[in-house]
C-alpha cells in the first residue's frame, strides 16, 4: 500500500478537498479507516483524484496511489453516461486487432485519444470533439511536424482509475506493441489524460509530449483576451502549468487568470467519467463563476472531459444561470485563429 501510514491525521487534506465543499468526503477518514480498522468507505469513489491534497500534505502522503490501490477490483458507486465509455474500453481490450501498417516513416506519432467516441455519444453538449484532432494536426503541420497518426486503442486512463486494472493492462499491452512497431521516438497527444497515462502509467521508453508544449513556436499574432482552466491531469498530476499559457501569450493572447489557478485550480468535478452528479455540478458552477468574473469571453482548456462538462453546464436546459462564455480546446482556439488570419 502507498505510504498512508505516515499520515499525521492533521486534517489539512480534508480542509482543502474540493468535494468537501459539497459533500462529507474526507481523505483523512478514508486513510484512517483503511489503515486502522480495515474498513471500506464510499469516499474512495467520491474522491475526484484531482491531486490537490498530495500537494498540500506535510507528509507527502501518496493519496492518489492509495485511492487507486483501494479501488482496484472493486465496484464503483456510479459511472457517468451509463458506463458506455467504460464498456467500450473493456470491449476494445478484449478484441483481437492487427496493428495497422505505418502511415509514414515520421519519428513523431500523434494520438488523438477517444474524441471520436465523445462525438458519437455526447451530442447534448454541442461540442465538436473531432475538431481537436484536425486542429492539432493543422498546427503541427505549421510547425513542420507531420506525424504518424497512431491508430491505437484507448489509453486506459478511465478504467485504471475506476479500479479495472486488468482492463487497463490489456489496453496498455496492445498500445505498447503498436508504439514499438511504429518506430516513433516521440508521442504527441492533445489529451491531458492520455499525456498523464502514457507518461506515468506506461513504460514506453520514448518521449511523450502534450501539444501545448509545442505551440509557443507558431508565431501568430492574436489580439484576444481569454481565461485558462488547468485540467487536474495536465496540471497537478504532471506539473504542466506554463506550457499552455506560453502557447497563448507567445501568440499574442492576453490571459486573465481566475481566482484559483495553476496548482490551486478548482477541479471541474468529473473524474474519469465518475461523479457526474449534483455535487460535482456545484463545483462546475463555482469554476464557471470564476471564469465569468475575469471578464474574458473565452474559456480555454486542454482536457476533453473538462471541455465536455463545462459545455454541458452551459447548454443545460432550464439552467438557473446562463454563461456567455465560449468554451474551447486550446488547439481548436489556435487553429481557428490561424484560419482567420489566413
C-alpha positions in Angstrom: 0.0 0.0 0.0 1.1 3.6 -0.6 2.7 5.5 2.3 -0.5 6.2 4.2 1.0 5.0 7.4 2.9 8.3 7.6 -0.3 10.3 7.6 -0.4 12.7 10.5 -4.2 12.8 10.5 -3.7 16.6 10.7 -6.9 17.1 8.6 -5.3 19.5 6.1 -6.2 17.3 3.2 -9.9 17.3 4.3 -10.0 21.0 4.8 -8.8 21.7 1.2 -10.7 18.8 -0.6 -12.9 20.3 -3.3 -15.5 17.6 -2.7 -15.7 18.8 0.9 -17.4 21.9 -0.4 -20.4 19.8 -1.5 -20.3 16.5 0.4 -18.9 14.8 3.5 -15.9 13.3 1.6 -12.8 13.1 3.9 -9.4 11.9 2.7 -8.3 11.8 6.3 -11.2 9.4 7.3 -10.5 7.2 4.3 -6.9 6.7 5.3 -7.7 6.3 9.0 -10.5 3.7 8.4 -8.5 1.7 5.9 -5.2 1.6 7.8 -6.6 1.3 11.4 -9.8 -0.6 11.1 -9.6 -2.0 7.6 -13.0 -0.5 6.7 -14.2 0.3 3.2 -15.7 3.7 2.7 -17.5 5.3 -0.2 -15.1 8.2 0.0 -12.7 6.2 -2.3 -15.3 6.6 -5.0 -16.4 10.2 -4.4 -12.8 11.3 -4.4 -12.1 13.3 -7.7 -8.4 12.2 -7.7 -7.7 15.8 -8.6 -4.3 15.8 -6.9 -4.9 18.8 -4.6 -4.4 17.1 -1.3 -1.0 15.5 -2.1 0.4 18.9 -3.0 -0.6 20.3 0.4 0.2 17.2 2.5 3.0 18.0 5.1 4.0 14.3 5.0 3.7 13.9 1.2 1.3 11.0 1.6 0.6 9.4 -1.8 -3.2 9.7 -1.6 -3.7 9.2 -5.3 -1.8 5.9 -5.1 -3.9 4.9 -2.1 -7.1 5.6 -3.9 -6.0 3.5 -6.9 -5.0 0.6 -4.8 -8.2 0.7 -2.8 -10.4 0.8 -5.9 -8.7 -2.0 -7.7 -11.0 -4.9 -8.3 -14.0 -3.2 -6.6 -17.3 -2.0 -8.0 -17.7 1.8 -8.4 -20.7 3.5 -6.9 -21.6 5.1 -10.2 -20.2 5.7 -13.7 -21.4 8.6 -15.8 -23.2 8.2 -19.1 -24.5 4.7 -18.2 -20.9 3.4 -18.2 -20.9 3.3 -22.0 -17.3 4.6 -22.3 -16.1 2.0 -19.8 -17.9 -0.7 -21.7 -16.3 0.4 -24.9 -12.9 0.3 -23.4 -13.4 -3.1 -21.9 -14.7 -4.5 -25.2 -11.9 -3.0 -27.1 -9.4 -4.5 -24.7 -10.7 -8.0 -25.5 -11.0 -7.7 -29.3 -8.1 -9.1 -31.3 -7.0 -6.5 -33.8 -4.0 -6.4 -36.1 -1.7 -3.5 -35.6 -2.1 -1.2 -38.6 0.8 -0.7 -41.0 2.8 2.5 -40.5 1.3 5.6 -42.3 4.7 7.2 -42.7 8.3 7.0 -41.5 8.0 10.0 -39.3 9.6 9.7 -35.9 6.6 11.6 -34.4 3.4 9.9 -33.6 0.2 11.7 -32.8 -2.5 10.0 -30.7 -5.9 11.8 -30.7 -7.4 9.9 -27.7 -11.0 9.0 -27.6 -12.5 12.1 -29.2 -14.4 10.1 -31.8 -16.2 8.2 -29.1 -17.1 11.5 -27.4 -18.5 12.8 -30.6 -20.5 9.6 -31.0 -22.3 9.9 -27.7 -22.2 13.4 -26.2 -24.5 15.2 -28.6 -26.2 17.2 -25.9 -23.0 19.2 -25.0 -22.9 20.7 -28.6 -19.2 20.3 -29.0 -17.2 19.0 -32.0 -14.6 16.9 -30.2 -13.2 15.7 -33.5 -12.1 19.3 -34.3 -9.5 18.8 -31.6 -7.7 16.2 -33.8 -8.0 18.2 -37.0 -6.8 21.4 -35.3 -3.9 19.7 -33.6 -2.7 18.2 -36.9 -3.1 21.5 -38.6 -1.0 23.3 -36.0 1.7 20.5 -36.0 1.9 20.9 -39.8 2.6 24.6 -39.4 5.4 23.7 -37.1 6.8 21.3 -39.7 5.7 18.2 -37.9 4.0 15.6 -40.0 3.3 12.7 -37.6 2.1 9.2 -38.0 -1.5 9.2 -36.7 -1.5 6.4 -34.2 -4.5 4.1 -34.6 -4.3 2.7 -31.0 -6.8 1.6 -28.5 -8.0 3.8 -25.6 -5.0 4.7 -23.3 -7.0 3.1 -20.4 -7.0 6.2 -18.2 -10.6 5.9 -17.0 -10.6 2.1 -16.4 -7.4 2.3 -14.4 -8.9 4.9 -12.1 -12.2 3.0 -11.9 -10.4 0.0 -10.4 -10.3 -2.1 -13.6 -6.5 -2.7 -13.8 -6.9 -5.9 -15.7 -8.7 -4.0 -18.5 -6.0 -1.3 -18.3 -3.2 -3.8 -18.6 -4.8 -5.3 -21.8 -5.1 -1.9 -23.4 -1.5 -1.0 -22.4 0.0 -4.1 -23.8 -1.6 -3.6 -27.2 -0.7 0.1 -27.3 2.9 -0.5 -26.2 3.3 -3.1 -29.0 1.8 -0.6 -31.5 4.1 2.2 -30.4 7.2 -0.1 -30.7 6.3 -1.3 -34.2 5.6 2.3 -35.4 9.3 3.2 -34.8 8.5 6.6 -33.4 10.6 8.3 -30.8 8.2 11.0 -29.8 4.5 10.5 -29.0 2.4 13.7 -29.1 -1.2 13.9 -27.7 -3.6 16.8 -27.2 -5.4 14.9 -24.4 -4.4 15.7 -20.8 -5.4 12.3 -19.6 -3.5 10.5 -22.4 -0.5 12.6 -21.6 -0.6 11.7 -18.0 -1.2 8.0 -18.7 1.5 7.5 -21.3 4.0 9.4 -19.2 3.3 7.8 -15.8 1.5 4.6 -16.2 3.2 3.2 -19.3 6.9 2.3 -19.7 7.4 3.0 -23.4 10.9 4.4 -23.4 10.2 7.3 -25.7 9.4 11.0 -25.2 5.8 11.9 -24.5 4.7 15.5 -25.4 1.5 17.4 -24.9 0.6 19.6 -27.9 0.6 22.7 -25.6 4.3 22.3 -25.1 4.9 22.9 -28.9 2.6 25.8 -29.7 4.7 28.7 -28.5 6.6 28.4 -31.7 3.6 29.1 -34.0 4.5 32.8 -34.5 0.9 34.0 -34.6 -0.4 37.4 -33.6 -3.8 37.1 -31.8 -5.4 40.1 -30.2 -7.8 38.4 -27.8 -8.3 38.0 -24.0 -9.1 34.6 -22.6 -9.0 32.8 -19.3 -7.4 29.3 -18.9 -8.6 26.3 -16.9 -5.9 24.0 -15.6 -7.0 20.3 -16.0 -6.1 18.2 -13.0 -4.2 15.6 -15.1 -2.1 18.2 -17.0 -1.6 20.5 -14.0 -1.3 18.9 -10.6 -0.7 15.4 -11.9 2.1 16.4 -14.4 3.1 19.9 -13.3 2.4 21.4 -16.7 1.2 24.9 -15.9 3.3 27.2 -18.0 3.2 25.5 -21.4 -0.5 26.2 -22.2 -0.1 29.7 -21.0 3.1 30.2 -23.1 1.2 28.8 -26.1 -1.3 31.6 -25.7 0.9 34.6 -24.7 3.6 33.8 -27.3 0.9 34.1 -29.9 -0.3 37.5 -28.6 -3.2 36.3 -26.4 -3.8 38.0 -23.1 -4.7 35.7 -20.2 -6.9 36.8 -17.4 -6.3 34.4 -14.5 -9.1 33.0 -12.4 -9.1 33.4 -8.6 -7.9 29.8 -8.3 -5.3 28.9 -10.9 -2.3 26.6 -11.6 -1.8 24.2 -8.7 -4.7 25.7 -6.8 -7.1 25.5 -9.7 -10.6 24.1 -9.0 -11.4 20.7 -10.5 -14.3 20.6 -13.0 -15.7 17.7 -10.9 -15.8 14.9 -13.5 -13.1 12.5 -12.6 -12.7 9.6 -15.0 -16.4 9.8 -16.0 -17.4 9.2 -12.5 -19.2 11.5 -10.0 -21.2 13.4 -12.6 -23.9 14.4 -10.2 -25.5 17.4 -8.4 -22.5 17.7 -6.1 -19.9 17.9 -8.9 -22.2 20.2 -10.8 -21.9 22.6 -8.0 -18.1 22.5 -8.5 -18.5 23.3 -12.2 -20.8 26.2 -11.3 -18.1 27.6 -8.9 -15.5 27.3 -11.6 -17.6 28.9 -14.3 -18.4 31.7 -12.0 -14.7 32.3 -11.5 -14.2 32.3 -15.3 -17.0 34.7 -15.8 -15.6 37.0 -13.1 -12.4 37.5 -15.1 -14.4 39.4 -17.8 -12.9 37.2 -20.5 -15.4 35.9 -23.1 -13.4 32.7 -23.9 -12.5 29.9 -21.5 -9.6 27.7 -22.8 -8.8 24.2 -21.5 -6.7 21.2 -22.6 -8.9 18.3 -21.4 -11.8 16.9 -23.4 -13.7 16.0 -20.3 -13.4 19.5 -18.8 -14.5 20.8 -22.2 -17.5 18.4 -22.3 -18.7 19.1 -18.8 -18.3 22.9 -18.8 -20.2 23.0 -22.1 -22.8 20.6 -20.6 -23.4 23.1 -17.9 -23.5 26.0 -20.3 -26.0 24.3 -22.6 -28.1 22.7 -19.9 -31.9 23.0 -20.4 -33.7 25.0 -17.7 -30.4 26.2 -16.3 -30.7 28.7 -13.4 -27.9 30.8 -14.9 -26.7 31.3 -18.5 -23.0 31.8 -19.1 -21.8 34.0 -22.0 -18.6 32.1 -22.5 -17.1 30.4 -25.5 -15.6 27.2 -24.0 -13.0 25.7 -26.3 -9.9 23.5 -26.5 -6.5 25.1 -26.8 -5.7 23.5 -30.2 -9.1 24.4 -31.6 -8.8 28.0 -30.4 -5.4 28.5 -32.0 -6.3 26.7 -35.3 -9.4 28.8 -35.7 -7.3 32.0 -35.3 -4.8 30.6 -37.8 -7.6 30.1 -40.3 -9.0 33.6 -39.6 -5.5 35.1 -40.1 -5.3 33.5 -43.5 
